[in-house]
């Protein structure tokens, strides 16, 4: 996968998840019943349970599924020229769902006179935003050269450039997937979690980051042992 393909597909996946994140994260702001436009008659409105509104956000998983399948096929070399067309199609579809979602949420906030300054969950929103940004920025990892400042640093990656390259290449996908999934999970959790306990999102995020650090070390150690065996076998063969 080229650098351009990686970034575009990752951004498309992020946009695809935003409709659900926005709708799920706003569930506690909405009254039990909300008014929406009647799709069968554009001149009338209908009342629905607020949790039925989640269906609007779930539509965003359609382009998300498309881009995940496209990335898997691209990694296996089954699609190359068609990968960008699949990504662009998912990107356009994701934007359509996102704009519809933003319009719907803006209408609900204005119609129900919701005071965002008082009811906004700053902890949950901050964790979701940081997760999405961290997932997107993980695409820098494959192009990160070995250095003493940033990166997944441990004695294995510092000792062997092959381990450094492999770990950071795999970490780009692992970190993106984990952070994006955490953003969705955190948004889902906010449907039931009272805003007074928004700090729980932050604790779970810190636990996730710690888990990723442990994964990086374990994976580096595994590669180190594998390369050591290969080197020993090569020396014995000579």
Secondary structure, 3 states (H helix, E strand, C coil): CCHHHHHHHHHHHHHHHHHHHHHHHCHHHCCCEEEEECCCCCCCEEEEEHHHHHHHHHCHHHHHHHHHHHHHHHHCCCCCHHHHHHHHHHHHHHHHHHHHHHHHHHHHHHHCCCCHHHHCCHHHHHHHHHHHHHHHHHHHHHHCCCCCCCCCCCHHHHHCHHHHHHHHHHHHHHHHHHHHHHHHHHHHHHHHCCHHHCHHHHHHHHHHHHHHHHHHHHHHHHHHHHHHHHHHHHHHHC
